[in-house]
Amino acid sequence: MRHFIFILGFIFTLSLTSCATRVAVTAPHTTVVKVAPKHHKIVVVKGKRYYFWNGKHYKKTRRGYVVVKV
C-alpha cells in the first residue's frame, strides 16, 4: 500500500511541473540596428547599460541593438 501511495505522489508531482523551460516573446515589428553610430552615448540606468542616440534608448543583443523603453 505504501508503494501505491508513493507512486501516486510521484505521478502527481510530475504533473505539476512544466516541460517548458523558457518562453521567448518577441514584438512583431522589432527593428534591429546592426552597428551603433559613432555619436552614440552609453547611459547606465539602474545598473544596466543602454546606448542612446536619436532620442531613443537601445539595448545591445547578440543580433545588434534593439529599441527599449527605459
C-alpha positions in Angstrom: 0.0 0.0 0.0 2.9 2.4 0.8 4.3 1.8 -2.7 1.0 2.6 -4.3 0.7 5.9 -2.4 4.4 6.7 -3.2 3.8 6.1 -6.9 0.6 8.3 -6.9 2.5 11.1 -5.1 5.3 10.8 -7.7 2.9 11.0 -10.6 1.1 13.9 -9.0 4.4 15.8 -8.6 5.4 15.2 -12.2 2.0 16.5 -13.4 2.7 19.9 -11.6 6.0 20.5 -13.4 6.2 22.1 -16.8 8.3 20.9 -19.7 8.7 24.5 -21.0 11.9 25.9 -19.7 11.8 29.3 -21.4 9.2 31.1 -23.4 10.6 34.0 -25.6 8.1 36.5 -26.8 9.2 39.0 -29.4 7.5 42.0 -30.7 6.1 41.6 -34.2 8.0 44.6 -35.6 11.3 44.8 -33.8 13.9 46.8 -35.6 17.5 45.6 -35.0 20.3 48.0 -35.7 23.5 46.1 -36.5 26.0 48.8 -35.7 25.7 51.8 -33.4 26.6 55.2 -34.9 29.8 56.9 -33.9 27.9 59.6 -31.9 26.1 57.3 -29.6 26.2 57.7 -25.8 26.5 55.0 -23.2 24.0 55.5 -20.4 23.7 53.5 -17.1 20.1 53.3 -15.7 19.5 51.2 -12.6 22.8 49.4 -13.1 22.1 48.4 -16.7 23.9 49.7 -19.7 21.9 51.3 -22.5 23.0 53.1 -25.7 21.4 56.4 -26.6 21.1 58.1 -30.0 18.4 59.8 -32.0 16.3 60.3 -28.8 15.9 56.6 -28.2 17.5 54.1 -25.8 18.9 50.8 -27.3 20.0 47.6 -25.6 22.8 45.5 -27.0 21.9 42.0 -28.0 23.6 39.2 -30.0 21.9 40.3 -33.1 22.6 44.1 -32.7 20.9 47.0 -30.9 17.2 46.9 -30.1 15.0 49.9 -29.1 13.8 49.7 -25.5 11.7 51.8 -23.1 13.7 52.9 -20.0 
